[in-house]
Structures are given as C-alpha cells and as structure tokens.
Amino acid sequence: MSALIEMKNITKTYGSFVALDDVTLTLSDSQPSMTAIAGESGSGKTTLARMMLGFIDPSRGEVRYRGKSVATMSRVERRAFRREVQPVFQDPFEVFNPFYRIDHVLTTPVKRYKLADSEAGGRALIEDALSRVGLRPKDTLGRFPHELSGGQRQRIMVARAVLLRPRLIVADEPVSMVDASLRATILDELRTLNRELGISIVYITHDLTTAFQICDNIMILYRGSVAEAGSVERVIVDPKHPYSQLLVSSIPLPDLSKVWGGEEIRSVEAASGRVTHGCRFAPRCPHAMAECWATVPPRFVPDSNRLAACFLYKDQPVAADPDIASVFRAPEPLPFAS
C-alpha cells in the first residue's frame, strides 16, 4: 500500500502533560477513505490534527507525507504539501477577515498557487467549487462574512479547500458550531468530495453518530492514547473497550422510554487517590484489574477489523502491526476507480 500520510510512533508532550502517546497511523494514497478520530474534550484529537497538518511537530516520532518527512521538507515540497493537505476548522468565522468580502479567501489561493491563467478562469474555478458545496455563487460572492450564516461560512471554507484539489482534508469538528439542520448537508458534501473527487477525509469529532453515518473507519482516543480502532460498524455497533461503551451509551436514542446516557460509568477510585502506570482509563473503569494499574495494555485484536487496548481481551492475539490502519476496513471502490 502506497502511503499518503504516515504518523509513526507519534508522541506530543507539553512539559509533563502528554497530549498524544505513541500513535502510528497510515492513510493510503491509492484508496481514498473517510476516517474519524473521536473522543471527548482533551483526548488529543486536535493535537493529532495539527500535527497531521504540519502546524506543530511531534515531541517524538515522525510525520511523513508521500515518503517525505514533514519536518525536513524543502520550501518547494512544503508548498506542495500545503496545497494537497487542507484544513477545515471548527469555527469558520475566525478564518475570515471582517474587512474583506468573502471573495478574498477564495481568490487568494487561486492567485497564490496560480490555479488559473486568467481572472475569468479563476472565477469559473471558484463558482464550480461553491456549487460543489451547495452554494449559489450569485448569492454568495460579494458579501461580507457577517452577512452569511454559520453554515454558509463553513461551506465556503470547504469550497476553499476543494479549489486546491487536495489529496487530504483534515476537518476538525467542522459541524459542531453549525445548526443541526445544516450538519447533515455539510457532512454529506464531505462524503461526496471523497466519493467523486477521491479526497481522503480525516474527520475529527466527539459525535459518534455523524462518524457512523459518513466514515469508513474510526479511532477512539482517551487522554492521548488509542482505546479502540477499526471499522466504524464494528466499533460503534459493538464497542469492546469500556471507554468506547461509555461514549456509545451517551448517544441519544429515539425511544423515549430509554434514558439518554445509558448506564453511567462511575470512577472506581478518586482521580488523585491512586497513581496508575498502566491504562489511563483505569480510574473510571468498572472492570479494572491489578494489571490495569501497573501495565499499559497492548492493542489486542478481539475480532477482525478492530483492536482494543484493554486487558479484558488478553486471551486474544496482540496486534502484530503497530499501525492502527492495519485493522481498518478497506473503503468501497470509488466510482471512477479502474
């Protein structure tokens, strides 16, 4: 498998705080996929996204794009990387300069990367990108950011990314600040970009429902460590790690007779009552055993297309490959694939 982007044994620390701990993840260049990175606030999701985008460097490990270390890229290589790996941020309003019309965020990449030979050609590219994300150019161009809704601003940022024909979009909580009525629309647009243009999507989220709807695979982080990973159907429909079970149990159900949140997982000990050198979830886990406190659990493979870092599955084989993607389900062939 040719690699689009590789994160090898990535660890990121801020002083004594470990934001991300020993993560290895490879995304294929030949099979564009949609991969969710999920977990609660403080789990390391955004840290992983920022390292994937090259905004911050790992404390240990290496990020490689098409075989080149991002940290040692030449100016020409980094320029190509910036074009081919595009971000979509949580709050689109922070990206806009309120003194400029929204045209500015679209014309700037066209000029910077010389995407068109003429002003008319650039205008055509911009209009096509806006149309791909469900916006009508005549109702969008020429307006200031404050004159647009949050959903429109977010779709403009997706359109900006599409303009550059990237190989990878890293979308960090792209719909968390958008009205519920528009979330499905924006996520469906991301899925369409994956299917029609062959763009891989890394979807950073705390919302397992939307991850289940649009993604092929998922990696769940807890306090910087990988708790569980695999195909989205296996992990969300039948979670194995107690933390994954907690997240899934918090998904609202349409059955009004069932309590939202399921059964609460209470801390078995006060967070400051006992130091753990093993599983970080041990203080909250109802299944914690002596070895959980003393030893970091390896990544077991309880079944195909899934791994879980939990001693509940110590009778199962340990993942032979440290790469999280080794248990990911291959995405369905794209319509244009030969």
N, C-alpha and C positions, 0 to 999 in steps of 0.2 A: 504494500500500500504506500503510494507516494504521499508525503505529509504536507499539508498546507501550513499548519502551525503546530508546534510541539512545545509543551511545557514539561521540562524534565526535572523531577525532584525539586519542585519549587517550594521555597520557604520564604516568608516575609516576616520580619520582626521589627518592632518599634520599641527599642530599649528591651525591657524584659517581656513585653507583650508580643505573643505570637499571633499574627493575624492570619497566616496561612501556613500549613505544616505539611511538607513533603507530598506535593500533588504532582502526578505525572499524567498528562492528558495530551493526546494527539488527535487532530482532526484531519480527515482525509482530503486530499486535493482532488481526487477523482470521483468521490461520492459526496456531493454537497448535502449537508444534513442540518437538522434543527436540534440543538442540544440545550437543555435547560440546566441552569445552575441555581439550585434552590436552597433555602434555609432561612431562618429567622434573622432579624437585625443583629449584626455583629458576628455573623458566621464566616465572613471572609469573601462573600460574593463579589462585592465591588472591588476589593483588593485584587482578586483574580482577574476581573475585567480590565482594570487599569494596567496590570502587567501584560495582559494579552494585547492591549492597545499600544504598549511601549511607553506609557506615561510614567511608570515607575519601574525600577529594577528590582529583581528579587534579591534577598539577602544571601540566599544560597540557591543553586540550581541555574537553569538557563532556559530562555525563551528563544525558539528558533522559528523563522518564517522561511518556508521553502529551502530549508537546509542552512540558512544563514542566521547567525546569532544576532538578535535584535540589538544587543548592547554594543556590538562592534561593527555595525553596518556602516558602509561609506555614505557620503552625502547623497549620492545617486540612488543607492539601494534603499536608504531611509525614505527618500521621496517616493519611490515606487511603493514601499510598504505603507506609507501614509495614505496613498491613493487607494490601495487594494484592501486595507483593513479600516473600516469606517465605524465610528461610534454613533449610537442614538442614545441620548441621555434621558434621565428621569424627568427633569424639568426643562422643557424647551425654551421657556421664557428667559432663562439665564443665558442662553446662547445668542439671543438677538440683541443687537444694539438698538435701543428705543428711538434713536435719532435717524436711523436708516429705515427705508422701506424694506419689506421682506425680500424684494428682488436681490438685495445685496448679498444675502447668504447663498443665493443660487448662482449669481453671475460671477462671484469671486472664484469658486473652484473651476468654472469654465475657463476663466482667463488664466488662472494660475497654472492649470495643467494643460492649457492650450487644447481644449476639447473640441473646438470648432474653428473653422477658418474665417468665419465672418460673424458679424453681430446677428444676422438673420439665422445663421446656422446654430449659434448659441441659444437664441430664443426658441428655436424648434426643439432643441435638446431639453430645455427647461420645461417647455409645455408638455413634452412627452413624459418627463419624469413626474410632473404634477398629475397628469392624467392617470399614471400607473398607481398612484396612491389615492385616487378617488377625488381629486380636487379639480375644479374647472379653472383654467388659467385666467380667464377674463374676470372671474370673481375673486381671485387671489392676488395676482400681481398688482403692484402699485399701492398696496395698503401697508399700514404700519402694524407692528406686532400687536399692539393693544387693540387693534380693530378686528383681530381674529380670535376665535375661540381656542381653548387649550388643545382640543382635538385637531383643529386646523394647523396650529403651530407645530404640533408633534408630527403630523403628516408631512409638513414642509421639510422637517429635519430628515425624515425617511427619504423624501424626494431628493434632498441634497446628497444623501449617501448614494442613492441609485444613479444619480448623474455620473458618478465616477466609475460606474460599473465595477464595484468592488468584488473581491472573492469572498470576503467575510464581513458581516455586520455584527458588532457586539452591542446588543440592545440592553441597557441597564435599567431595569424597571420602567420600560417605555410607556406603560399604560397606568401606572399607579396614581398619576395626577390627572387622569382623564375620566370624564363621566362614564358611568357603566355602559350607557347606550353606545358609546364610541369604541369601547375596548375591543369588542369582537371585530369591529371593522378594521382597526389598525392591525390587530394580530392576524386577521385573515389576509391583509395586504402583505405582511411579512412572509406568511406562508406562500403566497403567490409568487413573491420575489424568489423564494427558494426553489419553487417548482418550475417557474417559467424562465428565470434568468440563471439558475444554477448557483445562487449565492448561499453560502453556508451562514447560518444564523446561530449565535450564542445568545440565549435569552436568559438574562439574569432576573430572578423573580422570587417572591415569597409566596406566590399564588400557585398552588399545585393544580388548581382547576384549569387555569389557562395553559399551564405547561402540558397537562394531559391532552388538551384539545389540539395543540399545534405542533408539539415536539415529537421527535423520534426517540430520544434518549434523555436521561436525566442524571445529574449528580447532586446528591444532597450533602451539604456541608454543615458541620456543627462545630462552632468555635475553632474554625480554621482547618478542621480535619474532615476527611471523607467518611461519612457514616454509611452511605449506601449509594450504589450507582447501577445503572443498567437500562434496559428498555423501559420506556415510560409506562407501558402497560403493566409490566411485572412489578415495578417499584410502587406505583400508586394504587393499583388494584389489590395487590397482596404484599404490603410492606413487611420487611423482615426485621429491620433494626428498630428497637424501641423508640428511637427519636423519630424515625420515619412514620411509625404508627401514630405518634403524638401529632405530627403535622397533618396526616391524613384525617385523623379524628376531628380536627378543627375545621374541616371543610363543611360549610352549611349544607344541610340536606333538605330536599323539597317536602319530606314527610314531616308535617307539623307536630306529630306525636313524639318525635325524637328530639332530644335536647341538643342544641347546637354546641359542639365542642366535645361530644362523646364523654368518655371517662377521663378525668383529669389524672395526669401522671405527677404525683407529688414527690418532692425531694425526699430521699430516704435519710439524708443527713443534711444538716445545715451546711451551706457552701463553705463556711470557714471552720467547720467542725472537724474536717479530715482532709488531709492533702492527698491527692491522687497522682500517682506517677504513671497511671495507665490510661484507661478510657476516660475521656473528658466528660462523657455523659453519665458516668457512674453515680455522682451525687443525686441525679434526678431519676435514675433508672430503677424500677421495681424489681428487676432481675439481677441486680449487681451481685457478683460473686467475689471471693477473695482475690482471684487473679485479675479481675477487672480493675481493682485499685492499684495493683502492683505492676501490671504489664500492659503495654499498648497492644490492643488486639490486632492481629494481622487481618488482611482482607480475605475472608472466606468466600467460597463460591457455593451458596446453598442450592442453586439451580442454574440452568443456562441463562445467559444474557442478564446476569446480575451478580453483584458482590456485596457483602455486608461486613463491616468491621465490628464484629460482635462475637463474644465467646459462646453465645448460645448456639453457634454453628461450628464449634470446634471439632465436631466429628466429620465435618465436610472438608474437602480439599482447600488448600490455600491458593489464591490466585498466583499462577506461575509468572505472569507478566505484570510488572508494576504499573503499566499503562492502564488507566481507568477505562479507556476506549476499547480495551481487549474484550470487554463484556457487552459493549454496545451492540444493539441490533442494527444491521446494515439498512440504510434508508431504502425505500422503494425506488426502482429506476425512474429517473426523470423522463418526461415525455420526449425530450429531444435527444436522449442518450441513444447511441448506436447499439 
